[in-house]
Amino acid sequence: MSPLRSRRRNAGRLKEPEFRLEPWGEDDLPLLEKLMGDASMTEHLGGPESPEKIVERQERYERLPGTGKGRMFKIVEAATGESVGSVGYWERESNEGQVYETGWMVLPAFQGRGVATSATSQVIERARAERKHRYLYAYPSVDNAPSNAICEKLGFTLIDVSEYEYPKDSGNIMRCNDWRLDLFN
């Protein structure tokens, strides 16, 4: 079959995503160590977490689905099965009541390929399907141009710039853009 004929035949078919989401599991600690224990990966988050904090985070990620308050996923390259990052959403209190917050991280070798955009788009659809909370927020550092571009590309609205202590009780103050997406639209 000619390439043109093949393209016509496949026109209108949905393309399988190059990256899929899988629920975060007990075997994902090595990925989390790469994501949260590396200075270059956490430069916009106040620096790497200690091994103890990473283990605590792993336990939170594993428990999260059972609470009904969110989900964490590993991002997996479909062709190889390699874990390349994380993405998720979780509840938090805001002046609008309960909302979701989202965040993502992608290993350096996979950055710049649309992985975070694809994964976050998949998370948006999952959160939207729940019809539980109207708003999904993202809080990238004002200095994190790629993450801010993802928010804009996915239809978030820039609401404000705020300062947050992250990680909690660390004394590290971050200036973040407050991006909001209406999940009911």
ChimeraX commands (.cxc) that place a marker at each C-alpha (Angstrom):
marker #1 position 0.00,0.00,0.00 radius 0.5
marker #1 position 1.33,3.45,-0.87 radius 0.5
marker #1 position 2.11,5.86,2.00 radius 0.5
marker #1 position -0.55,8.29,0.74 radius 0.5
marker #1 position -3.18,5.54,0.66 radius 0.5
marker #1 position -2.14,4.41,4.15 radius 0.5
marker #1 position -2.50,7.98,5.47 radius 0.5
marker #1 position -5.96,8.28,3.93 radius 0.5
marker #1 position -6.97,4.96,5.42 radius 0.5
marker #1 position -5.87,6.08,8.90 radius 0.5
marker #1 position -7.34,9.57,8.61 radius 0.5
marker #1 position -9.78,10.26,11.40 radius 0.5
marker #1 position -8.38,7.56,13.67 radius 0.5
marker #1 position -7.15,8.64,17.05 radius 0.5
marker #1 position -3.42,8.29,17.45 radius 0.5
marker #1 position -2.27,6.37,20.49 radius 0.5
marker #1 position -0.38,8.66,22.88 radius 0.5
marker #1 position 3.37,8.19,22.91 radius 0.5
marker #1 position 3.23,8.43,26.68 radius 0.5
marker #1 position 0.66,6.86,28.98 radius 0.5
marker #1 position -0.18,7.24,32.63 radius 0.5
marker #1 position 0.02,4.36,35.08 radius 0.5
marker #1 position -1.02,4.53,38.73 radius 0.5
marker #1 position 1.85,5.30,41.08 radius 0.5
marker #1 position 2.96,2.09,42.79 radius 0.5
marker #1 position 5.25,0.65,45.42 radius 0.5
marker #1 position 7.96,-0.07,42.82 radius 0.5
marker #1 position 8.22,3.59,41.79 radius 0.5
marker #1 position 10.59,4.79,44.54 radius 0.5
marker #1 position 13.65,4.72,42.18 radius 0.5
marker #1 position 11.83,7.06,39.77 radius 0.5
marker #1 position 10.89,9.37,42.63 radius 0.5
marker #1 position 14.53,9.43,43.79 radius 0.5
marker #1 position 15.56,10.56,40.29 radius 0.5
marker #1 position 12.86,13.22,40.22 radius 0.5
marker #1 position 13.04,14.64,43.76 radius 0.5
marker #1 position 16.60,13.79,44.76 radius 0.5
marker #1 position 18.38,15.56,41.91 radius 0.5
marker #1 position 19.40,19.23,42.15 radius 0.5
marker #1 position 18.75,19.95,38.46 radius 0.5
marker #1 position 15.27,18.42,38.65 radius 0.5
marker #1 position 14.30,20.43,41.74 radius 0.5
marker #1 position 15.93,23.79,40.96 radius 0.5
marker #1 position 12.47,25.45,40.78 radius 0.5
marker #1 position 11.30,23.66,43.94 radius 0.5
marker #1 position 13.93,24.73,46.43 radius 0.5
marker #1 position 16.40,21.90,45.85 radius 0.5
marker #1 position 16.47,18.14,46.31 radius 0.5
marker #1 position 14.62,16.36,49.08 radius 0.5
marker #1 position 16.41,14.18,51.61 radius 0.5
marker #1 position 16.15,10.41,51.22 radius 0.5
marker #1 position 13.80,10.35,54.23 radius 0.5
marker #1 position 11.49,12.98,52.68 radius 0.5
marker #1 position 11.46,11.07,49.39 radius 0.5
marker #1 position 10.36,7.90,51.20 radius 0.5
marker #1 position 7.61,9.90,52.97 radius 0.5
marker #1 position 6.50,11.29,49.59 radius 0.5
marker #1 position 6.48,7.78,48.10 radius 0.5
marker #1 position 4.19,6.60,50.90 radius 0.5
marker #1 position 1.85,9.59,50.36 radius 0.5
marker #1 position 1.68,8.88,46.63 radius 0.5
marker #1 position 0.83,5.24,47.29 radius 0.5
marker #1 position -1.92,6.15,49.80 radius 0.5
marker #1 position -3.47,9.00,47.81 radius 0.5
marker #1 position -5.93,7.01,45.65 radius 0.5
marker #1 position -7.40,5.32,48.73 radius 0.5
marker #1 position -8.26,8.70,50.25 radius 0.5
marker #1 position -10.49,9.72,47.34 radius 0.5
marker #1 position -8.63,13.06,47.29 radius 0.5
marker #1 position -6.51,12.68,44.17 radius 0.5
marker #1 position -4.18,10.45,42.19 radius 0.5
marker #1 position -0.52,10.26,41.30 radius 0.5
marker #1 position 0.76,8.65,38.12 radius 0.5
marker #1 position 4.04,7.74,36.58 radius 0.5
marker #1 position 4.48,8.79,32.97 radius 0.5
marker #1 position 5.50,5.83,30.83 radius 0.5
marker #1 position 6.89,5.88,27.30 radius 0.5
marker #1 position 4.50,3.60,25.40 radius 0.5
marker #1 position 7.10,2.17,23.00 radius 0.5
marker #1 position 9.64,1.12,25.66 radius 0.5
marker #1 position 7.71,0.92,28.93 radius 0.5
marker #1 position 10.30,3.24,30.50 radius 0.5
marker #1 position 9.14,5.46,33.37 radius 0.5
marker #1 position 10.01,9.04,32.44 radius 0.5
marker #1 position 8.23,11.24,34.98 radius 0.5
marker #1 position 5.33,11.88,37.29 radius 0.5
marker #1 position 2.07,13.81,37.18 radius 0.5
marker #1 position -0.93,13.96,39.45 radius 0.5
marker #1 position -3.71,15.91,41.06 radius 0.5
marker #1 position -4.77,16.27,44.67 radius 0.5
marker #1 position -7.26,18.23,46.74 radius 0.5
marker #1 position -6.45,21.38,48.60 radius 0.5
marker #1 position -8.44,24.10,50.31 radius 0.5
marker #1 position -8.69,27.52,48.65 radius 0.5
marker #1 position -10.77,30.66,49.05 radius 0.5
marker #1 position -13.09,29.00,46.50 radius 0.5
marker #1 position -13.50,25.89,48.67 radius 0.5
marker #1 position -12.05,22.53,47.71 radius 0.5
marker #1 position -10.10,22.54,44.45 radius 0.5
marker #1 position -7.56,20.31,42.76 radius 0.5
marker #1 position -3.90,21.15,42.34 radius 0.5
marker #1 position -1.70,19.52,39.72 radius 0.5
marker #1 position 2.02,19.13,39.25 radius 0.5
marker #1 position 4.39,17.27,36.94 radius 0.5
marker #1 position 8.05,16.37,36.52 radius 0.5
marker #1 position 9.83,14.81,33.54 radius 0.5
marker #1 position 13.35,13.38,33.47 radius 0.5
marker #1 position 15.84,15.56,31.54 radius 0.5
marker #1 position 16.32,13.09,28.66 radius 0.5
marker #1 position 12.60,13.37,27.88 radius 0.5
marker #1 position 12.10,17.11,28.36 radius 0.5
marker #1 position 11.24,19.29,25.38 radius 0.5
marker #1 position 9.30,16.50,23.64 radius 0.5
marker #1 position 5.78,17.37,24.81 radius 0.5
marker #1 position 5.76,14.68,27.51 radius 0.5
marker #1 position 4.60,16.94,30.34 radius 0.5
marker #1 position 1.97,18.57,28.14 radius 0.5
marker #1 position 0.59,15.19,27.06 radius 0.5
marker #1 position 0.62,13.77,30.60 radius 0.5
marker #1 position -0.96,16.86,32.13 radius 0.5
marker #1 position -3.63,16.84,29.43 radius 0.5
marker #1 position -4.44,13.24,30.40 radius 0.5
marker #1 position -4.64,14.23,34.08 radius 0.5
marker #1 position -6.97,17.10,33.22 radius 0.5
marker #1 position -9.33,14.69,31.47 radius 0.5
marker #1 position -9.32,12.32,34.46 radius 0.5
marker #1 position -10.00,15.14,36.94 radius 0.5
marker #1 position -12.68,16.57,34.64 radius 0.5
marker #1 position -14.40,13.17,34.35 radius 0.5
marker #1 position -14.78,13.01,38.14 radius 0.5
marker #1 position -16.88,16.22,38.13 radius 0.5
marker #1 position -15.89,16.62,41.78 radius 0.5
marker #1 position -14.18,20.03,41.86 radius 0.5
marker #1 position -14.68,22.91,39.47 radius 0.5
marker #1 position -11.11,24.19,39.43 radius 0.5
marker #1 position -7.68,22.71,38.85 radius 0.5
marker #1 position -4.72,24.88,39.83 radius 0.5
marker #1 position -1.03,24.75,38.93 radius 0.5
marker #1 position 1.69,26.75,40.69 radius 0.5
marker #1 position 4.91,26.74,38.67 radius 0.5
marker #1 position 7.71,29.03,39.75 radius 0.5
marker #1 position 7.64,32.35,37.90 radius 0.5
marker #1 position 11.13,31.38,36.66 radius 0.5
marker #1 position 10.02,28.03,35.20 radius 0.5
marker #1 position 9.22,29.08,31.63 radius 0.5
marker #1 position 8.51,25.55,30.29 radius 0.5
marker #1 position 5.92,24.76,33.00 radius 0.5
marker #1 position 4.27,28.14,32.60 radius 0.5
marker #1 position 4.07,27.53,28.84 radius 0.5
marker #1 position 2.36,24.18,29.50 radius 0.5
marker #1 position -0.28,25.90,31.61 radius 0.5
marker #1 position -0.95,28.44,28.89 radius 0.5
marker #1 position -1.03,25.79,26.14 radius 0.5
marker #1 position -3.54,23.65,28.07 radius 0.5
marker #1 position -5.97,26.52,28.62 radius 0.5
marker #1 position -5.22,27.56,32.19 radius 0.5
marker #1 position -5.84,31.21,33.05 radius 0.5
marker #1 position -3.15,33.16,34.89 radius 0.5
marker #1 position -4.86,34.48,38.03 radius 0.5
marker #1 position -2.08,35.95,40.14 radius 0.5
marker #1 position 1.52,35.71,41.35 radius 0.5
marker #1 position 1.89,34.51,44.92 radius 0.5
marker #1 position 4.54,33.46,47.39 radius 0.5
marker #1 position 4.44,29.99,48.94 radius 0.5
marker #1 position 6.63,28.11,51.34 radius 0.5
marker #1 position 7.71,24.94,49.54 radius 0.5
marker #1 position 8.35,22.37,50.70 radius 0.5
marker #1 position 6.17,23.04,53.73 radius 0.5
marker #1 position 8.13,24.01,56.87 radius 0.5
marker #1 position 11.35,24.40,54.84 radius 0.5
marker #1 position 11.69,28.16,55.04 radius 0.5
marker #1 position 12.07,28.22,51.23 radius 0.5
marker #1 position 9.78,30.88,49.75 radius 0.5
marker #1 position 8.82,30.45,46.10 radius 0.5
marker #1 position 7.26,33.05,43.81 radius 0.5
marker #1 position 4.70,31.17,41.76 radius 0.5
marker #1 position 2.26,31.93,39.01 radius 0.5
marker #1 position -1.25,30.89,40.03 radius 0.5
marker #1 position -2.82,29.20,37.02 radius 0.5
marker #1 position -6.47,28.03,37.13 radius 0.5
marker #1 position -8.42,25.77,34.77 radius 0.5
marker #1 position -12.20,25.46,34.89 radius 0.5
marker #1 position -12.89,21.71,34.73 radius 0.5
marker #1 position -16.63,22.25,34.18 radius 0.5
marker #1 position -16.17,24.14,30.89 radius 0.5
marker link #1:1,2 radius 0.2
marker link #1:2,3 radius 0.2
marker link #1:3,4 radius 0.2
marker link #1:4,5 radius 0.2
marker link #1:5,6 radius 0.2
marker link #1:6,7 radius 0.2
marker link #1:7,8 radius 0.2
marker link #1:8,9 radius 0.2
marker link #1:9,10 radius 0.2
marker link #1:10,11 radius 0.2
marker link #1:11,12 radius 0.2
marker link #1:12,13 radius 0.2
marker link #1:13,14 radius 0.2
marker link #1:14,15 radius 0.2
marker link #1:15,16 radius 0.2
marker link #1:16,17 radius 0.2
marker link #1:17,18 radius 0.2
marker link #1:18,19 radius 0.2
marker link #1:19,20 radius 0.2
marker link #1:20,21 radius 0.2
marker link #1:21,22 radius 0.2
marker link #1:22,23 radius 0.2
marker link #1:23,24 radius 0.2
marker link #1:24,25 radius 0.2
marker link #1:25,26 radius 0.2
marker link #1:26,27 radius 0.2
marker link #1:27,28 radius 0.2
marker link #1:28,29 radius 0.2
marker link #1:29,30 radius 0.2
marker link #1:30,31 radius 0.2
marker link #1:31,32 radius 0.2
marker link #1:32,33 radius 0.2
marker link #1:33,34 radius 0.2
marker link #1:34,35 radius 0.2
marker link #1:35,36 radius 0.2
marker link #1:36,37 radius 0.2
marker link #1:37,38 radius 0.2
marker link #1:38,39 radius 0.2
marker link #1:39,40 radius 0.2
marker link #1:40,41 radius 0.2
marker link #1:41,42 radius 0.2
marker link #1:42,43 radius 0.2
marker link #1:43,44 radius 0.2
marker link #1:44,45 radius 0.2
marker link #1:45,46 radius 0.2
marker link #1:46,47 radius 0.2
marker link #1:47,48 radius 0.2
marker link #1:48,49 radius 0.2
marker link #1:49,50 radius 0.2
marker link #1:50,51 radius 0.2
marker link #1:51,52 radius 0.2
marker link #1:52,53 radius 0.2
marker link #1:53,54 radius 0.2
marker link #1:54,55 radius 0.2
marker link #1:55,56 radius 0.2
marker link #1:56,57 radius 0.2
marker link #1:57,58 radius 0.2
marker link #1:58,59 radius 0.2
marker link #1:59,60 radius 0.2
marker link #1:60,61 radius 0.2
marker link #1:61,62 radius 0.2
marker link #1:62,63 radius 0.2
marker link #1:63,64 radius 0.2
marker link #1:64,65 radius 0.2
marker link #1:65,66 radius 0.2
marker link #1:66,67 radius 0.2
marker link #1:67,68 radius 0.2
marker link #1:68,69 radius 0.2
marker link #1:69,70 radius 0.2
marker link #1:70,71 radius 0.2
marker link #1:71,72 radius 0.2
marker link #1:72,73 radius 0.2
marker link #1:73,74 radius 0.2
marker link #1:74,75 radius 0.2
marker link #1:75,76 radius 0.2
marker link #1:76,77 radius 0.2
marker link #1:77,78 radius 0.2
marker link #1:78,79 radius 0.2
marker link #1:79,80 radius 0.2
marker link #1:80,81 radius 0.2
marker link #1:81,82 radius 0.2
marker link #1:82,83 radius 0.2
marker link #1:83,84 radius 0.2
marker link #1:84,85 radius 0.2
marker link #1:85,86 radius 0.2
marker link #1:86,87 radius 0.2
marker link #1:87,88 radius 0.2
marker link #1:88,89 radius 0.2
marker link #1:89,90 radius 0.2
marker link #1:90,91 radius 0.2
marker link #1:91,92 radius 0.2
marker link #1:92,93 radius 0.2
marker link #1:93,94 radius 0.2
marker link #1:94,95 radius 0.2
marker link #1:95,96 radius 0.2
marker link #1:96,97 radius 0.2
marker link #1:97,98 radius 0.2
marker link #1:98,99 radius 0.2
marker link #1:99,100 radius 0.2
marker link #1:100,101 radius 0.2
marker link #1:101,102 radius 0.2
marker link #1:102,103 radius 0.2
marker link #1:103,104 radius 0.2
marker link #1:104,105 radius 0.2
marker link #1:105,106 radius 0.2
marker link #1:106,107 radius 0.2
marker link #1:107,108 radius 0.2
marker link #1:108,109 radius 0.2
marker link #1:109,110 radius 0.2
marker link #1:110,111 radius 0.2
marker link #1:111,112 radius 0.2
marker link #1:112,113 radius 0.2
marker link #1:113,114 radius 0.2
marker link #1:114,115 radius 0.2
marker link #1:115,116 radius 0.2
marker link #1:116,117 radius 0.2
marker link #1:117,118 radius 0.2
marker link #1:118,119 radius 0.2
marker link #1:119,120 radius 0.2
marker link #1:120,121 radius 0.2
marker link #1:121,122 radius 0.2
marker link #1:122,123 radius 0.2
marker link #1:123,124 radius 0.2
marker link #1:124,125 radius 0.2
marker link #1:125,126 radius 0.2
marker link #1:126,127 radius 0.2
marker link #1:127,128 radius 0.2
marker link #1:128,129 radius 0.2
marker link #1:129,130 radius 0.2
marker link #1:130,131 radius 0.2
marker link #1:131,132 radius 0.2
marker link #1:132,133 radius 0.2
marker link #1:133,134 radius 0.2
marker link #1:134,135 radius 0.2
marker link #1:135,136 radius 0.2
marker link #1:136,137 radius 0.2
marker link #1:137,138 radius 0.2
marker link #1:138,139 radius 0.2
marker link #1:139,140 radius 0.2
marker link #1:140,141 radius 0.2
marker link #1:141,142 radius 0.2
marker link #1:142,143 radius 0.2
marker link #1:143,144 radius 0.2
marker link #1:144,145 radius 0.2
marker link #1:145,146 radius 0.2
marker link #1:146,147 radius 0.2
marker link #1:147,148 radius 0.2
marker link #1:148,149 radius 0.2
marker link #1:149,150 radius 0.2
marker link #1:150,151 radius 0.2
marker link #1:151,152 radius 0.2
marker link #1:152,153 radius 0.2
marker link #1:153,154 radius 0.2
marker link #1:154,155 radius 0.2
marker link #1:155,156 radius 0.2
marker link #1:156,157 radius 0.2
marker link #1:157,158 radius 0.2
marker link #1:158,159 radius 0.2
marker link #1:159,160 radius 0.2
marker link #1:160,161 radius 0.2
marker link #1:161,162 radius 0.2
marker link #1:162,163 radius 0.2
marker link #1:163,164 radius 0.2
marker link #1:164,165 radius 0.2
marker link #1:165,166 radius 0.2
marker link #1:166,167 radius 0.2
marker link #1:167,168 radius 0.2
marker link #1:168,169 radius 0.2
marker link #1:169,170 radius 0.2
marker link #1:170,171 radius 0.2
marker link #1:171,172 radius 0.2
marker link #1:172,173 radius 0.2
marker link #1:173,174 radius 0.2
marker link #1:174,175 radius 0.2
marker link #1:175,176 radius 0.2
marker link #1:176,177 radius 0.2
marker link #1:177,178 radius 0.2
marker link #1:178,179 radius 0.2
marker link #1:179,180 radius 0.2
marker link #1:180,181 radius 0.2
marker link #1:181,182 radius 0.2
marker link #1:182,183 radius 0.2
marker link #1:183,184 radius 0.2
marker link #1:184,185 radius 0.2
view
